[in-house]
């Protein structure tokens, strides 16, 4: 049996009294966590959920997320993690595309908006007493038998094609990625405490923090929303030993004036991913807190970890070397490997690569070639020692504070505005977020609107991290010979690189 949920059962048997999860003053041991997950599986079975059904989790970092996640896996369902900030039109795409049967939603979400967009999918708003109420459900002792190639999680992601696609991550692929993270890269053990400020609905937090912690018997201490001072207080209170974050988190923590390294004296190792980590940010954090920061690289399609720096062999600015069992290539436009030091697209092959895109065989064939190489869309180089570096993105993806923003999706919303004639969404350099979302807009002649009104139009229709903070008007957007808008030629407003 290779059901990913078995990791929880095994750890609970080995370390039943070890703290597994903490949020505020509430702590669950591994025995309690495993018991609640088995009862959550029973609850979902009574609701009609069967093996292979898609179950959505639209929750922040609360205790209910890991309990429902492992409960759904134990039942044999496929989990679809979703950002709780998604709006109705986005929820509608997720539920419709995945043919979701059940969606667990957090109470802070607009229930009517979510229910209306759910396309017939059953929406369950998670009650405050869910965990205590599960005592009434009979536990499911044995999880559903799964093959390593069976889909465990569908994570939605996208390139430049507009609507997000669901990357199918398997039980075997996720488990192997977890093993590599916990045993070979970060050597996580039962004595470790992991800071859980990465969103669990994001593949970085899901695999590296939650699932790796469970397999290793470590404790994951959660906070629902990243707040630098609260993170530092939590790290001091729980004696956190491992921190995982995106670059903007390291910038924010290093910038807390009252932060003192003695408060996080137990911190031994940190990992960074989601976007390039500036060398000055890494050095500032290490100097302030005295903990090593290791940068890695991966995508939703690679479960996510594909490469990582090692504790005894790390290079600033590099994404490290491929993890065990994974290969990299740097490929030119002609499909052949480029020389050392020359830029090309990063191709990845190994146990971590997704099964494919959910119900999208053509997109899968475009992304993964016949030999199993996944085309990342990122431009990178490799040095003579085998260390890889990301230098650009072939795709037009914007990464704002570690979250992916897909320009085509935002452009479609812009084009719905009656005053917009043409629109192009681009990434703008930003000192804390890495990139900010910007929109260059050409208006319908005679229209009467303002950049603020355009910005607010988008803000009402997409998640808060997606809307363009910077909107500017141009008479016409630059185009090539075929009429395609040339984003690289767009004149950007002065003073946005801040």
C-alpha positions in Angstrom: 0.0 0.0 0.0 1.4 3.4 -0.9 -1.4 5.7 0.2 0.3 8.9 1.3 -2.0 8.9 4.4 -0.2 5.9 5.7 2.6 8.1 6.8 0.4 9.6 9.4 -0.8 6.2 10.7 2.8 4.9 10.9 4.1 8.0 12.7 1.1 7.9 15.1 2.0 4.3 16.0 5.6 5.2 16.6 5.2 8.5 18.4 1.6 8.6 19.7 2.2 11.3 22.4 4.5 13.5 20.2 2.9 16.9 19.5 2.0 16.9 15.8 0.1 20.2 15.2 -0.3 23.4 17.1 -2.3 26.5 16.5 -2.4 29.1 19.3 -3.2 27.3 22.6 -4.5 24.1 20.9 -2.1 21.2 20.3 -2.8 17.8 18.8 -0.6 14.8 19.4 0.0 12.3 16.6 -2.5 9.9 18.1 -5.1 12.6 18.3 -4.3 13.8 14.7 -4.5 10.3 13.3 -7.8 9.6 15.1 -9.4 12.8 13.9 -8.3 12.1 10.3 -9.8 8.6 10.5 -13.1 10.1 11.8 -13.0 12.8 9.1 -12.7 10.0 6.5 -15.8 8.4 8.1 -17.7 11.7 8.0 -16.9 12.2 4.3 -17.9 8.6 3.6 -21.3 9.3 5.2 -21.6 12.3 3.0 -21.3 10.1 0.0 -17.7 10.7 -0.9 -16.1 7.7 -2.6 -12.7 6.6 -3.7 -11.5 8.9 -6.6 -13.9 11.7 -5.8 -12.4 15.2 -5.8 -12.6 17.0 -2.5 -11.7 20.7 -2.3 -10.0 22.3 0.7 -10.5 26.1 0.6 -9.0 26.8 4.0 -6.2 28.9 5.6 -3.6 27.4 7.9 -6.0 26.0 10.6 -6.0 22.6 12.3 -8.9 21.5 10.1 -6.8 21.6 6.9 -4.4 18.7 7.8 -7.2 16.7 9.5 -9.5 16.9 6.4 -6.5 16.5 4.0 -5.4 13.2 5.6 -9.0 12.1 6.1 -9.8 12.6 2.4 -6.6 10.7 1.4 -7.4 7.9 3.8 -10.8 7.5 2.2 -9.1 7.3 -1.2 -10.4 10.7 -2.5 -8.3 13.1 -4.5 -7.7 16.5 -2.7 -7.9 19.8 -4.5 -6.2 22.5 -2.3 -7.6 26.0 -3.0 -6.6 29.5 -1.8 -9.3 30.8 0.5 -9.0 34.2 -1.1 -10.4 33.0 -4.5 -13.5 34.7 -5.7 -16.6 33.2 -7.3 -15.4 33.1 -10.9 -12.2 31.3 -9.8 -14.0 28.9 -7.6 -16.3 28.1 -10.5 -13.3 27.1 -12.7 -11.8 24.8 -10.0 -15.0 23.0 -9.2 -16.1 22.6 -12.8 -12.8 21.6 -14.2 -12.0 19.0 -11.5 -15.6 17.8 -11.3 -15.4 18.4 -7.6 -17.9 16.6 -5.4 -17.3 18.3 -2.1 -15.8 21.6 -1.1 -14.8 22.4 2.5 -14.8 26.2 2.9 -13.7 28.4 5.7 -16.4 30.5 7.5 -14.8 33.8 6.6 -15.5 33.1 2.9 -18.6 34.6 1.4 -20.8 31.5 1.6 -23.3 32.7 -1.0 -20.6 33.6 -3.5 -18.9 30.3 -3.1 -22.1 28.2 -3.2 -23.4 30.0 -6.3 -20.1 29.3 -8.1 -19.8 25.7 -7.1 -21.5 24.2 -10.1 -23.6 21.7 -8.1 -20.7 20.7 -5.9 -21.6 20.3 -2.2 -20.2 23.2 -0.2 -19.6 22.5 3.5 -18.6 25.6 5.6 -16.3 24.3 8.3 -17.9 24.9 11.7 -15.9 26.1 14.6 -16.6 22.8 16.4 -15.7 20.4 13.5 -12.9 18.7 15.4 -14.9 18.1 18.5 -17.9 17.0 16.6 -15.9 14.3 14.8 -15.9 12.3 18.0 -19.4 11.1 17.0 -18.1 9.5 13.8 -16.7 6.0 13.8 -13.0 6.0 12.7 -11.9 4.3 9.5 -9.0 2.2 10.7 -7.5 1.2 7.4 -6.9 3.6 4.5 -7.9 2.8 0.9 -5.2 0.8 -0.9 -3.5 3.0 -3.5 -0.8 2.4 -6.2 2.1 4.8 -6.4 0.8 6.0 -9.8 -2.6 6.9 -8.4 -3.5 10.6 -8.2 -3.5 12.0 -4.6 -3.7 15.7 -5.2 -4.7 18.0 -8.0 -2.9 21.4 -7.7 -4.1 24.1 -10.1 -1.4 26.0 -11.9 -1.0 27.8 -15.3 1.5 29.3 -17.7 0.5 31.8 -20.4 -2.6 29.8 -21.5 -5.0 31.6 -19.3 -7.2 29.3 -17.2 -5.3 27.3 -14.6 -4.6 23.6 -15.2 -4.7 20.9 -12.5 -1.4 19.2 -12.0 -1.9 15.6 -11.0 0.5 14.7 -8.2 0.6 11.0 -7.3 0.8 9.1 -3.9 4.2 7.7 -4.9 5.6 11.0 -6.3 4.6 13.0 -3.3 5.8 10.4 -0.8 9.2 10.2 -2.5 9.5 14.0 -2.5 8.6 14.0 1.2 11.3 11.4 1.9 14.0 13.3 0.1 13.0 16.5 1.9 12.8 15.1 5.4 15.6 12.5 5.3 18.2 13.7 2.8 17.9 17.5 2.4 16.8 18.8 5.8 17.2 15.7 8.1 13.9 16.4 9.9 13.2 14.3 13.0 10.8 13.9 15.9 12.6 16.6 17.9 12.1 19.2 15.2 9.5 22.0 15.2 8.6 23.4 11.8 7.2 26.9 11.5 4.0 26.6 9.5 3.5 30.0 7.9 3.6 28.8 4.3 0.1 28.3 3.1 -0.8 24.6 3.2 -2.9 25.0 0.0 0.4 25.8 -1.8 2.6 22.9 -2.8 5.7 24.2 -0.9 3.8 24.3 2.4 1.9 21.1 1.7 4.8 18.9 0.8 7.8 20.4 2.6 6.1 21.5 5.9 3.0 19.4 6.5 3.7 16.1 4.7 7.5 16.1 5.5 6.8 16.9 9.1 4.2 14.1 9.4 6.6 11.5 7.9 9.4 12.6 10.2 7.3 12.9 13.3 8.0 16.6 13.8 5.6 19.2 15.1 4.1 21.8 12.7 3.1 25.0 14.5 0.6 27.0 12.4 -0.4 30.6 11.9 -3.3 31.4 9.6 -1.7 34.5 8.1 1.9 35.6 7.9 2.6 38.4 10.3 6.4 38.9 11.0 6.0 39.8 14.7 3.6 36.9 15.3 6.0 34.5 13.5 8.9 35.5 15.7 6.8 35.2 18.8 5.6 31.7 17.8 9.2 30.7 16.9 10.3 31.7 20.4 7.4 30.1 22.2 7.6 26.8 20.4 11.4 26.7 20.0 11.1 26.3 16.2 14.1 24.6 14.6 13.1 24.7 10.9 11.7 27.7 9.0 10.4 27.4 5.5 9.4 30.5 3.6 9.4 32.6 0.4 11.9 35.5 -0.1 9.4 38.1 1.0 9.1 36.4 4.4 12.8 36.5 4.9 12.8 40.2 4.0 10.0 41.0 6.4 11.6 39.0 9.3 15.0 40.6 8.9 13.3 44.0 8.9 11.6 43.6 12.3 13.6 46.1 14.4 12.9 44.5 17.8 13.8 41.0 16.6 16.6 39.4 18.7 18.4 36.3 17.6 18.3 34.9 21.2 14.5 34.6 20.8 15.0 32.1 18.0 18.1 30.4 19.4 16.7 26.9 18.5 16.5 27.8 14.8 19.0 25.6 12.9 17.9 25.5 9.3 15.8 27.5 6.9 14.7 26.8 3.3 13.6 29.3 0.7 11.6 28.7 -2.5 8.8 30.2 -4.6 10.9 32.9 -6.2 14.6 33.9 -6.5 16.1 34.8 -3.1 18.3 37.9 -3.4 21.8 37.4 -2.0 21.5 40.5 0.2 18.3 39.2 1.7 19.9 35.9 2.5 22.9 37.5 4.1 20.8 40.0 6.1 18.7 37.1 7.5 21.7 34.9 8.3 23.6 37.7 10.0 20.6 38.7 12.1 19.4 35.2 13.2 22.5 33.0 12.8 20.6 30.3 10.8 21.6 28.8 7.5 19.2 29.6 4.6 19.2 27.0 1.8 17.6 27.9 -1.5 15.7 25.3 -3.6 13.7 25.2 -6.7 10.6 23.5 -8.0 7.1 23.9 -9.4 3.6 22.6 -8.7 4.3 20.1 -11.5 7.3 18.7 -9.7 5.7 18.0 -6.3 7.5 20.6 -5.8 11.2 20.1 -4.9 13.4 19.5 -7.9 16.8 21.0 -6.8 18.2 22.1 -3.5 21.4 23.5 -1.9 23.0 21.2 0.7 24.0 22.3 4.2 27.7 21.5 3.5 27.7 22.7 -0.1 25.6 25.8 -0.9 26.1 28.7 -3.2 24.4 32.1 -2.9 22.2 32.8 -5.9 22.0 29.2 -7.0 19.0 26.9 -6.8 21.5 24.1 -6.0 21.8 20.7 -7.6 19.0 18.2 -8.6 17.7 16.1 -5.7 18.4 12.4 -5.7 16.5 10.6 -8.4 16.0 13.7 -10.5 17.8 14.9 -13.6 18.1 18.4 -15.1 18.9 19.6 -18.6 19.5 23.1 -20.0 17.9 23.0 -23.5 18.0 25.5 -26.3 15.2 26.4 -28.7 16.3 23.6 -31.1 15.8 21.0 -28.4 19.5 20.2 -27.8 21.5 20.8 -24.6 23.3 24.2 -24.5 27.0 24.6 -23.3 27.9 25.1 -19.7 27.1 28.7 -18.7 24.8 29.4 -21.6 21.1 30.0 -20.9 18.3 27.6 -21.9 15.1 26.2 -20.7 15.3 24.0 -17.6 14.0 20.5 -18.3 13.3 18.1 -15.4 12.9 14.3 -15.3 12.4 12.1 -12.3 10.0 10.7 -9.7 8.8 14.1 -8.7 7.3 15.0 -12.1 3.5 15.1 -12.2 1.4 12.4 -13.8 -0.1 15.0 -16.1 -2.6 17.8 -16.3 -6.1 16.8 -15.2 -8.2 15.9 -18.2 -5.8 17.8 -20.5 -3.9 15.2 -22.6 -2.8 17.8 -25.2 -1.4 20.2 -22.5 0.3 17.2 -20.8 2.0 16.1 -24.1 3.2 19.7 -24.7 4.7 19.9 -21.2 6.2 16.4 -20.9 8.0 14.8 -23.9 8.1 11.1 -24.8 11.2 10.5 -22.7 9.6 12.0 -19.6 11.3 15.4 -19.6 9.1 18.1 -18.1 9.6 21.5 -19.7 9.7 24.0 -16.8 9.3 27.2 -18.8 12.1 28.7 -16.7 15.4 29.9 -18.3 18.5 28.8 -16.4 22.2 28.0 -16.6 24.5 25.4 -15.0 28.1 26.0 -14.0 31.0 23.6 -14.3 30.3 22.2 -10.8 26.7 21.3 -11.6 25.0 24.1 -9.7 22.0 25.5 -11.4 20.8 29.1 -11.6 17.4 30.6 -12.7 18.0 33.7 -14.8 14.6 34.4 -16.4 11.2 32.9 -17.1 10.1 31.7 -20.5 6.5 31.9 -19.4 5.0 35.2 -18.6 4.2 34.1 -15.1 4.4 36.8 -12.4 5.5 35.7 -8.9 4.2 38.2 -6.3 5.4 37.4 -2.8 5.7 33.7 -3.6 2.2 33.5 -5.2 1.7 32.9 -8.9 -0.2 35.4 -10.9 -1.1 34.5 -14.5 -1.3 37.6 -16.8 -3.8 36.1 -19.2 -6.3 35.4 -16.4 -6.1 39.1 -15.2 -6.2 40.4 -18.8 -9.4 38.5 -19.4 -11.0 40.4 -16.4 -9.6 43.7 -17.7 -11.1 43.1 -21.2 -14.5 42.7 -19.6 -14.4 46.3 -18.5 -16.4 48.3 -21.1 -13.8 51.1 -21.3 -10.8 48.8 -22.0 -9.8 48.4 -25.6 -6.5 46.5 -25.0 -4.7 45.3 -21.9 -1.4 43.7 -21.0 -0.4 42.5 -17.6 3.3 42.5 -16.7 5.5 42.0 -13.7 7.2 45.1 -12.2 10.3 44.8 -10.0 9.4 45.3 -6.3 11.8 45.4 -3.4 9.7 43.3 -1.0 7.3 41.3 -3.1 9.9 40.4 -5.8 7.4 41.4 -8.4 4.3 43.6 -8.5 1.4 43.2 -10.9 1.1 46.0 -13.4 -1.4 46.6 -16.2 -0.9 48.7 -19.3 -4.3 49.6 -20.7 -5.5 51.2 -23.9 -9.0 52.7 -23.6 -11.9 52.8 -25.9 -12.0 56.3 -27.5 -14.2 58.7 -25.6 -14.2 56.5 -22.4 -14.3 58.3 -19.0 -12.5 56.2 -16.4 -9.3 56.3 -14.3 -6.5 53.9 -13.4 -8.0 53.6 -9.9 -11.4 52.6 -11.3 -9.8 50.0 -13.5 -7.7 48.6 -10.6 -10.8 48.4 -8.4 -12.8 46.6 -11.2 -10.2 43.8 -11.2 -9.8 43.8 -7.4 -13.5 43.0 -7.0 -13.2 39.9 -9.3 -10.0 38.1 -8.3 -8.0 37.2 -5.2 -6.3 40.1 -3.5 -2.8 39.1 -4.4 -3.7 39.1 -8.1 -5.0 42.5 -9.0 -2.7 45.1 -10.5 -1.6 47.6 -8.0 -0.2 49.7 -10.8 -2.4 50.6 -13.8 -1.4 53.1 -16.5 -2.9 54.2 -19.7 -1.3 54.2 -23.2 -2.7 55.4 -26.4 -1.8 52.1 -28.1 0.1 49.0 -26.9 3.1 48.1 -28.9 2.6 45.2 -31.4 4.7 43.0 -33.6 4.1 42.2 -37.3 1.4 39.7 -36.6 -0.5 42.1 -34.3 0.5 40.4 -31.1 1.1 42.7 -28.2 4.8 43.0 -27.4 5.0 43.1 -23.6 8.8 43.6 -23.6 8.3 46.8 -25.6 5.7 48.3 -23.3 6.7 51.6 -21.8 6.5 51.3 -18.0 5.5 54.2 -15.8 8.3 56.0 -13.9 8.8 55.3 -10.2 7.3 51.9 -9.9 10.5 50.0 -9.2 10.3 50.5 -5.5 
